[in-house]
Amino acid sequence: MGVRPDVPVLAGTLVRLEPLTTGHVPDLAEAAEENRSSYGYTLVPGAADMEGYVATQLARPGLTPFAQVRLADGKAVGHTGLWDPRTWPGTDRLCAIEIGWTWLAASAQGTGINVEAKKLLFTHAFETLDVTRVDLKTDARNERSRRAIERLGVHFEGVLRCWSPSWAPGEEGTLRDSAMFSVVAPEWPSVKTAMTNRLAEAVRR
C-alpha cells in the first residue's frame, strides 16, 4: 500500500468526484441521515461522527478518498475511494486497485450517480493509471450491493470466507464473507460500453 495515486477531480454529467476534505463534512453529515435503512452492511457514520470519519478516511493508508458531489445541487451526497493499490514486484508501478468505501445518500441512490461514479473511477484506473485489474467487494449478505455491482457488467469471482472486517451492527471485531468482483484490462472496453448504456438507462428513468 505504499503507492497512493494522485487523482484529480473527476467530473461527469451527474456527479463530480472531489478529493475528500473536511469541508465536505456538513453535506455528508446531512446525507448520511436521510434514510439509514440501506446501510446495514456498510460503514456509514451518523451525523455526529462524520467529522471523525472524514479524518479517519483521510489518514487511512492505501485509500484515496472522494466526496461524491451531485451536480444538480452541488451537495456532497456520499463517499467513495480508490483503495488497496498493488504494484508490480520491485517497482512503484500500479498493477491493480480496488474501488471501495462507497456509500450514497438515499436520495442519490438509483439516480445514475453510482453508475457514473464507478465509470469515472474505472476509466481513470484503466486509462490514466494503466492498471491491469480493478476489483470491488461487498459483504456477501448484501444483496442490494451485489445487484448494483453486477449491473455494472463486472465479473463475479466468488465468495472469500472471513475475508474483510464486518461493518454490520453487533459484529464489531469479526470477519465477514466477501463477494468479490473484478474487471481486467482486456474486458474494459466492453464493460465501459455496458456502463455507458446503464447510465443512459438510469438517466431516462
Wavefront OBJ file of the C-alpha trace (Angstrom):
o trace
v 0.000 0.000 0.000
v 2.962 2.317 -0.422
v 1.692 3.992 -3.586
v -1.211 6.398 -3.193
v -2.290 7.582 -6.641
v -2.652 11.316 -7.149
v -6.125 11.667 -8.650
v -7.661 14.979 -9.779
v -11.313 15.954 -9.672
v -13.266 13.556 -11.900
v -16.423 15.061 -13.375
v -19.344 13.582 -15.261
v -22.813 14.862 -16.074
v -24.472 13.778 -12.796
v -21.650 13.613 -10.286
v -18.276 15.169 -9.571
v -15.753 13.188 -7.546
v -13.765 15.644 -5.464
v -10.798 14.662 -3.283
v -12.300 14.418 0.199
v -11.722 17.338 2.591
v -13.086 18.428 5.948
v -15.146 20.963 4.026
v -17.409 18.113 2.891
v -18.376 17.198 6.479
v -21.628 19.246 6.745
v -23.074 17.905 3.490
v -22.031 14.328 4.250
v -23.498 14.537 7.741
v -26.830 15.585 6.228
v -26.626 12.939 3.500
v -25.937 10.119 5.938
v -29.078 10.856 7.952
v -31.613 10.957 5.086
v -32.579 7.295 5.436
v -30.255 4.769 7.031
v -32.248 1.647 6.169
v -29.866 0.554 3.366
v -26.671 0.792 5.451
v -26.964 -2.483 7.370
v -23.707 -3.908 5.991
v -21.918 -0.649 5.120
v -19.784 1.658 7.248
v -21.721 4.943 7.173
v -21.335 7.144 10.262
v -24.129 9.150 11.752
v -24.039 12.923 11.544
v -22.375 13.305 14.942
v -19.498 11.042 13.890
v -18.929 12.411 10.379
v -16.026 14.703 11.266
v -14.114 11.796 12.800
v -14.996 9.546 9.858
v -13.605 12.031 7.345
v -10.423 12.450 9.384
v -10.014 8.667 9.523
v -10.552 8.256 5.782
v -8.027 10.986 5.015
v -5.459 9.209 7.184
v -6.257 5.636 6.101
v -3.200 4.039 4.439
v -3.858 2.937 0.864
v -7.070 4.942 0.422
v -7.590 7.831 -1.998
v -10.992 9.119 -0.789
v -13.546 11.189 -2.679
v -16.748 13.041 -1.909
v -19.485 12.282 -4.433
v -20.916 15.702 -5.283
v -24.310 15.770 -7.008
v -24.089 18.274 -9.854
v -27.804 19.087 -9.733
v -27.432 20.928 -6.420
v -23.701 20.933 -5.643
v -24.215 18.840 -2.493
v -21.836 16.094 -1.361
v -24.133 13.074 -1.192
v -21.721 10.257 -0.490
v -18.213 8.876 -0.354
v -16.132 6.501 -2.463
v -12.476 5.783 -2.969
v -9.630 4.058 -4.731
v -8.296 1.518 -2.280
v -5.586 -1.092 -1.782
v -3.240 -0.161 -4.666
v -0.954 -3.033 -5.650
v 2.276 -2.623 -7.588
v 4.331 -4.791 -9.876
v 7.050 -6.563 -7.833
v 10.081 -4.391 -7.229
v 8.513 -1.244 -8.720
v 6.171 1.621 -7.844
v 4.100 0.986 -10.974
v 0.491 0.095 -10.250
v -0.898 -3.193 -11.496
v -4.237 -3.330 -9.655
v -6.525 -1.292 -7.429
v -9.914 -1.594 -5.753
v -12.924 0.714 -5.784
v -14.436 0.725 -2.335
v -15.680 2.504 0.793
v -18.714 3.570 -1.240
v -21.979 4.897 0.139
v -24.659 7.274 -1.091
v -27.478 9.235 0.481
v -30.902 7.686 -0.010
v -31.916 10.498 -2.385
v -28.915 9.759 -4.631
v -29.452 6.009 -4.855
v -30.940 4.765 -8.111
v -30.366 8.092 -9.887
v -27.375 7.087 -12.017
v -24.835 8.730 -9.718
v -23.395 5.396 -8.583
v -23.035 4.146 -12.164
v -21.365 7.337 -13.352
v -19.041 7.492 -10.342
v -17.926 3.922 -10.988
v -17.417 4.685 -14.672
v -15.268 7.714 -13.795
v -13.124 5.679 -11.406
v -12.766 2.692 -13.727
v -11.857 4.982 -16.621
v -9.192 6.750 -14.580
v -7.803 3.471 -13.274
v -7.503 1.780 -16.672
v -6.821 4.743 -18.961
v -4.686 7.012 -16.761
v -3.216 4.838 -14.001
v -2.796 1.998 -16.540
v -3.729 -0.805 -14.172
v -4.392 -4.346 -15.315
v -7.168 -5.090 -12.825
v -9.832 -3.206 -10.860
v -11.740 -5.022 -8.170
v -14.724 -4.454 -5.921
v -16.061 -6.358 -2.930
v -19.051 -6.272 -0.652
v -20.472 -8.220 2.253
v -21.703 -11.476 0.733
v -25.041 -10.993 2.519
v -25.621 -7.559 0.995
v -27.911 -8.479 -1.890
v -28.669 -4.837 -2.728
v -24.986 -4.007 -3.144
v -24.268 -7.211 -5.069
v -27.059 -6.492 -7.546
v -25.813 -2.924 -8.044
v -22.284 -4.173 -8.740
v -23.470 -6.925 -11.076
v -25.496 -4.422 -13.105
v -22.244 -2.623 -13.934
v -21.255 -5.594 -16.100
v -18.300 -6.677 -13.970
v -17.209 -10.274 -13.369
v -18.280 -12.110 -10.206
v -15.338 -14.153 -8.939
v -16.881 -15.872 -5.936
v -17.070 -15.500 -2.173
v -13.998 -15.385 0.053
v -14.760 -16.589 3.555
v -13.822 -14.455 6.561
v -12.056 -12.002 4.239
v -12.893 -8.498 5.476
v -13.942 -6.761 8.692
v -17.705 -6.787 9.188
v -19.473 -3.430 9.468
v -22.825 -4.982 10.438
v -24.190 -3.787 13.804
v -23.201 -6.135 16.614
v -20.436 -7.759 14.569
v -17.613 -5.429 15.526
v -14.281 -7.225 15.635
v -15.466 -10.107 13.444
v -14.763 -11.016 9.837
v -17.365 -11.249 7.095
v -17.540 -13.302 3.912
v -16.857 -11.003 0.932
v -18.355 -11.308 -2.545
v -15.545 -10.463 -4.982
v -15.898 -8.796 -8.397
v -13.368 -7.575 -10.947
v -12.660 -6.180 -14.385
v -9.352 -6.867 -16.143
v -7.865 -4.663 -18.836
v -8.939 -6.685 -21.911
v -12.554 -6.560 -20.665
v -12.614 -2.833 -20.015
v -13.811 -1.620 -23.465
v -16.905 -3.819 -23.367
v -17.571 -3.066 -19.700
v -17.220 0.653 -20.417
v -19.869 0.338 -23.127
v -22.131 -1.544 -20.717
v -21.690 1.167 -18.087
v -22.438 3.879 -20.649
v -25.642 2.092 -21.621
v -26.550 1.515 -17.989
v -26.028 5.199 -17.235
v -28.220 6.248 -20.156
v -30.939 3.908 -18.896
v -30.723 5.342 -15.373
v -30.941 8.928 -16.656
v -34.052 8.114 -18.721
v -35.999 6.953 -15.655
l 1 2 3 4 5 6 7 8 9 10 11 12 13 14 15 16 17 18 19 20 21 22 23 24 25 26 27 28 29 30 31 32 33 34 35 36 37 38 39 40 41 42 43 44 45 46 47 48 49 50 51 52 53 54 55 56 57 58 59 60 61 62 63 64 65 66 67 68 69 70 71 72 73 74 75 76 77 78 79 80 81 82 83 84 85 86 87 88 89 90 91 92 93 94 95 96 97 98 99 100 101 102 103 104 105 106 107 108 109 110 111 112 113 114 115 116 117 118 119 120 121 122 123 124 125 126 127 128 129 130 131 132 133 134 135 136 137 138 139 140 141 142 143 144 145 146 147 148 149 150 151 152 153 154 155 156 157 158 159 160 161 162 163 164 165 166 167 168 169 170 171 172 173 174 175 176 177 178 179 180 181 182 183 184 185 186 187 188 189 190 191 192 193 194 195 196 197 198 199 200 201 202 203 204 205
